[in-house]
Amino acid sequence: MRFDPAQLETLVAITEEGTFEAAARRLHVTPSAVSQRVRALEQAAGQVLVRRTTPATVTEAGAPLVRLGRQLRLLATEAAATLGTGDVVDLAVAVNADSLATWFRPVLAEVAGRPGTALRLHVEDQAYSHDLLRGGEVLAAVTDEPVPVQGCVVERLGGIRYTPAAAPWLVERHRRGRGIDWAAMPLVVYNEKDHLQDDLLAAHGAGRPPVVHRVPSTADFHAALRAGLGWGMLLDPQLDESLAAGDAVRLPGARPVVVPLYWQRWRLDSPTLAALTDDVRRAARAGLRRTATTTPRAPA
């Protein structure tokens, strides 16, 4: 089955703009023309592709076509750029906040050195970022998912380590013998998707305490722990800084957790995506803990 590129681009525009009207303005056509293109694409696919909600979203059947539309756009833009047209190649990438604040930063400097490339970052928890790949919203993602999304390849980058820690005075307040009263000591998490602490609590026979603070910023999360708001999982650089300053200590009876990270990307012959992947590999080698090989793997 062949799909009309203009119809695919219209579908992508709807997902990015949120409404048929906004997509029409971006494409310089009428809203009626947008509706006609979508209906024609749905007839060709034999399924409903767009939910007519506010904002408009694609159905499960529409997600692969959004991905195809973005792939065609990437390849067309790269081809135009080689002809000196001045087109800008857009790279949509999902990365978790802690990676963006630490080891991933050299990638930004590398992309800055390539004129004509625009990086569009989606900050998403590593346990959920592969969903953005599946939905066609990004072309690559830092994720904890080792199984490649359909149409993607995956390689292991390394591990990012977290250590349970808290302000010294808070630890003393909740100390029980040689351990901690896990059921009572307040907890700090990044957001509702942050479940990194739950396995540790379960290992100590406890659930989440009554007081759970949410601080959705890597730097402010660290500041919250130093202030004594609760205990949480600190990255190695944060832990080293706090241990040296004396404003945080490791929690007794709690071991560090190493979260394996993977790089999933579209299986696409794209020079721009290949260059970005090389940037990520170098940054990972320099900034992540070695956990396994980084040989790319595609779906069986």
Secondary structure, 3 states (H helix, E strand, C coil): CCCCHHHHHHHHHHHHHCCHHHHHHHHCCCHHHHHHHHHHHHHHHCCCCEECCCCCEECCCCHHHHHHHHHHHHHHHHHHHHCCCCCCEEEEEEECHHHHCCCCHHHHHHHHCCCCEEEEEEECCCCCHHHHHHCCCCCEEEECCCCCCCCEEEEEEEEEEEEEEECHHHHHHCEECCEECCCCCCEEECCCCCCCCHHHHHHCCCCCCCCEEECCCHHHHHHHHHCCCCEEEEEHHHHHHHHHHCCCEECCCCCCEEEEEEEEEECCCCHHHHHHHHHHHHHHHHHCECCCCCCCECCC
